[in-house]
Amino acid sequence: MKFIRKNIFNALFVAFLLIIVFVPDAKALLIRGLMEIGLYSPSVNQPSKTAMDLGGIRFQDINGKNVDLGALKGKVIFLNFWATWCPPCRAEMPSINKLYTQFKDDKNVVFIFADADGDLEKSVKFMANRKYQMPVFKVTSSVPDQIFSGALPTTVIFDKQGRLSFRHEGIANYADKKIVDFLNKLIVSD
C-alpha cells in the first residue's frame, strides 16, 4: 500500500511540474504568488541617471497613432517590453495594470507597453481578454540596447528630461509602494 501511495504522490508531483513548465498561465500564477509574498520587489536605487536622445524611438498603437519618445520631453515615461508567450510578463501584468490605473489620468506620465511578439492584434486581444486597460504599441524604429537588449520583460522609466532613471530586466512587482513613490517623485521633480 505504501508503494502505491508513493507512486501516486510522485505522479502528481511530476504532473504539477509539467504543468508549471508547459502552461504559461500556470507558471505566471506561481510567479505571481511569489510576488505577493515579497519576492521580485524592484530596486529603485538607480546609481545615476543616464542622459539619452530619445528622438526617433517610435511606437505605434493599434489605431495607427504614432508616439516618438523624443516628443514626450516634460513627461515621465514608463516603458515596458513584454510578450504574450512570456510567463514572467504575464505574472507581472496585474501589478503593472494596477500601477497604470493609479496613474492613467496623470498627464505628466505616459505608459507604453511595447509588444515584443510582433503581432499587435494578438497582444491587444490578450490585454482585452484579461481586462487590462494598458495601451499596447508595436515598436516601429530601432531601440538602443541600453533601453532594450532583448530580455523579457524589460521595464524602463525616463524622467521628465528624458534621462534613463530606472531599468529592470525580469519580473517585478510594479504595484509596490517603492515604485509608486518613485514615480511620484519623478512627477514633481524638474
C-alpha positions in Angstrom: 0.0 0.0 0.0 2.9 2.4 0.8 4.4 1.8 -2.6 1.1 2.8 -4.4 0.7 6.0 -2.3 4.3 6.9 -3.1 3.7 6.3 -6.8 0.6 8.4 -6.7 2.4 11.2 -4.9 5.3 11.1 -7.4 2.9 11.0 -10.4 1.0 14.1 -9.0 4.3 15.9 -8.4 5.6 15.2 -11.9 2.2 16.3 -13.3 2.4 19.5 -11.3 5.9 20.2 -12.6 4.9 19.5 -16.2 2.0 21.9 -15.9 4.3 24.6 -14.5 6.8 24.1 -17.3 4.4 23.8 -20.2 1.4 26.0 -19.3 2.4 29.8 -19.3 -0.6 30.8 -17.2 0.2 28.2 -14.6 3.8 29.4 -14.4 2.6 33.0 -14.3 0.3 32.2 -11.4 3.1 30.6 -9.4 5.4 33.6 -10.1 2.6 36.0 -9.1 2.2 34.1 -5.8 5.9 34.6 -5.2 5.5 38.3 -6.0 2.7 38.5 -3.4 5.0 37.2 -0.6 7.6 39.9 -1.3 9.9 38.3 -3.9 10.5 40.2 -7.1 10.4 43.6 -5.4 12.1 46.1 -7.8 15.0 48.1 -6.7 14.6 51.8 -7.4 18.1 52.7 -6.2 19.5 53.6 -9.5 23.1 54.8 -9.3 22.9 57.6 -11.8 20.6 59.0 -14.4 21.8 58.5 -18.0 21.0 61.3 -20.4 19.8 60.0 -23.8 18.5 61.3 -27.0 15.1 59.7 -27.3 14.2 61.3 -30.6 13.5 58.8 -33.3 12.5 55.9 -30.9 9.0 55.4 -32.2 6.0 53.2 -31.3 2.5 52.8 -32.9 -0.8 51.7 -31.4 -3.5 49.6 -33.0 -5.2 52.7 -34.3 -2.1 53.9 -36.1 -1.3 56.6 -33.6 2.5 57.2 -33.6 4.5 58.1 -30.5 8.0 59.4 -30.6 9.8 59.2 -27.2 11.7 62.4 -28.1 8.3 64.3 -28.3 7.5 63.3 -24.7 10.0 65.5 -23.0 8.5 67.0 -19.9 6.7 63.8 -19.1 7.7 60.7 -17.1 7.7 57.7 -19.4 7.0 54.2 -18.2 8.1 51.8 -21.0 7.6 48.0 -20.7 8.7 45.4 -23.3 6.6 42.2 -23.0 5.2 39.3 -24.9 2.0 37.2 -24.6 4.0 33.9 -24.5 6.3 35.1 -21.7 5.2 33.7 -18.2 7.1 36.4 -16.2 5.5 39.0 -18.4 2.1 37.5 -17.7 2.9 37.3 -14.0 3.8 41.0 -13.6 0.8 42.3 -15.7 -1.7 42.5 -12.8 0.8 44.7 -10.9 1.5 46.9 -13.9 -2.2 47.2 -14.6 -2.7 48.4 -11.0 0.1 50.9 -11.4 -1.3 52.1 -14.7 -4.8 52.6 -13.3 -3.3 54.6 -10.5 -1.5 57.0 -12.9 -3.5 56.8 -16.1 -5.2 60.2 -15.6 -2.0 62.0 -14.7 -1.0 64.0 -17.7 2.6 64.0 -16.5 3.0 60.2 -17.0 2.9 58.3 -20.3 2.7 54.5 -20.3 3.9 52.5 -23.3 3.5 48.7 -23.4 5.7 47.5 -26.3 4.7 44.3 -27.9 7.6 42.0 -28.5 5.5 39.3 -30.1 5.5 41.2 -33.4 1.7 40.6 -33.5 0.0 43.8 -32.2 -3.5 42.5 -32.8 -2.7 39.3 -30.7 -1.3 41.5 -27.9 -4.3 43.9 -27.9 -6.6 40.9 -27.8 -4.6 39.4 -24.9 -5.0 42.6 -22.9 -8.7 42.8 -23.6 -9.3 39.2 -22.7 -7.7 39.8 -19.3 -9.5 43.1 -18.9 -6.2 45.0 -18.7 -6.6 48.7 -19.7 -3.0 49.3 -20.7 -2.2 50.7 -24.1 -0.3 48.4 -26.3 2.2 49.6 -29.0 4.4 48.0 -31.6 8.0 49.2 -32.0 8.4 51.0 -35.3 12.1 52.0 -35.0 15.3 50.7 -33.7 15.7 50.8 -29.9 19.1 51.3 -28.3 20.5 48.3 -26.3 20.7 50.4 -23.2 16.9 50.6 -23.3 16.0 47.1 -24.5 18.5 44.4 -25.2 16.0 41.6 -25.8 15.4 40.3 -22.3 11.7 39.9 -21.5 10.2 41.5 -19.6 12.2 44.8 -19.5 10.9 47.9 -17.9 12.5 51.4 -18.2 11.4 54.7 -16.7 12.6 58.0 -18.0 12.3 61.3 -16.0 10.9 64.5 -17.5 14.2 65.4 -19.0 14.4 62.1 -20.9 17.0 60.6 -18.7 17.0 56.9 -18.0 16.1 56.8 -14.3 15.2 53.1 -13.9 15.8 49.9 -15.9 14.9 46.4 -14.8 15.2 43.2 -16.8 13.0 40.4 -15.5 9.9 40.2 -13.4 9.0 42.8 -10.7 6.0 43.8 -8.7 5.2 47.3 -10.0 2.3 47.8 -7.6 5.0 48.0 -4.9 4.9 51.3 -2.9 8.5 51.9 -3.8 7.7 52.2 -7.5 4.6 54.4 -6.8 6.7 56.7 -4.6 9.5 56.7 -7.2 7.0 57.8 -10.0 5.5 60.4 -7.8 9.0 61.8 -7.0 9.8 61.9 -10.8 6.5 63.7 -11.5 7.1 66.5 -9.0 10.8 67.0 -9.9 12.0 69.2 -12.7 
